[in-house]
């Protein structure tokens, strides 16, 4: 079954990343686009994970995961090569509201990491529900190639106007026209 596309607000959410290798570094880089409230626990920590933790003042616990520890967090990412640990953490959190992602093992996932493009407030995510992360990566790269510069600035302008203009039909129509005009000026037209 396909995953429901939802965007999570990570502000004030406690995030635990279990693992310190190359895949953990990849997930950590993505998480840092949206939050700095991240704790990393890993027996062995790669240089990239250590550097990111240091640069972003993250909590780094150089030790093994402790049973039940996931319950102290809101979001848990398990990026290890130990399937038993993935299963253990997933099972520990079943009676709680903790969301778990087990890298490369959708059996133990409440959510998956999509491939995404971010420019200012625009975030576009691509997912194959775990069928082919490689396909999602390549479609993201294609989209990055057609995404014009200036989208972030345009959205910042729209945000300012949202705060300045009174709510109502006129404001909605103005925003609709501005968005349509921006897209028509800046995106390639699709051939029918």
Rosetta blueprint (number, residue, H / E / L):
1 X L
2 X L
3 X L
4 X L
5 X L
6 X L
7 X L
8 X L
9 X L
10 X L
11 X L
12 X L
13 X L
14 X L
15 X E
16 X E
17 X E
18 X E
19 X L
20 X L
21 X L
22 X H
23 X H
24 X H
25 X H
26 X H
27 X H
28 X H
29 X H
30 X H
31 X H
32 X H
33 X L
34 X L
35 X L
36 X L
37 X L
38 X E
39 X E
40 X E
41 X E
42 X L
43 X L
44 X L
45 X L
46 X L
47 X H
48 X H
49 X H
50 X H
51 X H
52 X H
53 X H
54 X H
55 X H
56 X L
57 X L
58 X L
59 X E
60 X E
61 X E
62 X L
63 X L
64 X L
65 X L
66 X L
67 X L
68 X L
69 X H
70 X H
71 X H
72 X H
73 X L
74 X L
75 X E
76 X E
77 X E
78 X E
79 X L
80 X L
81 X L
82 X L
83 X H
84 X H
85 X H
86 X H
87 X H
88 X H
89 X H
90 X H
91 X H
92 X H
93 X L
94 X L
95 X L
96 X L
97 X L
98 X L
99 X E
100 X E
101 X E
102 X E
103 X L
104 X L
105 X L
106 X H
107 X H
108 X H
109 X L
110 X L
111 X L
112 X L
113 X L
114 X L
115 X E
116 X E
117 X E
118 X E
119 X E
120 X L
121 X L
122 X E
123 X E
124 X E
125 X E
126 X E
127 X L
128 X L
129 X L
130 X L
131 X L
132 X L
133 X H
134 X H
135 X H
136 X H
137 X H
138 X H
139 X H
140 X H
141 X H
142 X H
143 X H
144 X H
145 X H
146 X H
147 X L
148 X L
149 X L
150 X L
151 X H
152 X H
153 X H
154 X H
155 X H
156 X H
157 X H
158 X H
159 X H
160 X H
161 X H
162 X H
163 X H
164 X H
165 X L
166 X L
167 X L
168 X L
169 X H
170 X H
171 X H
172 X H
173 X H
174 X H
175 X H
176 X H
177 X H
178 X H
179 X H
180 X H
181 X H
182 X H
183 X H
184 X H
185 X H
186 X H
187 X L
188 X L
189 X L
190 X L
191 X L
192 X L
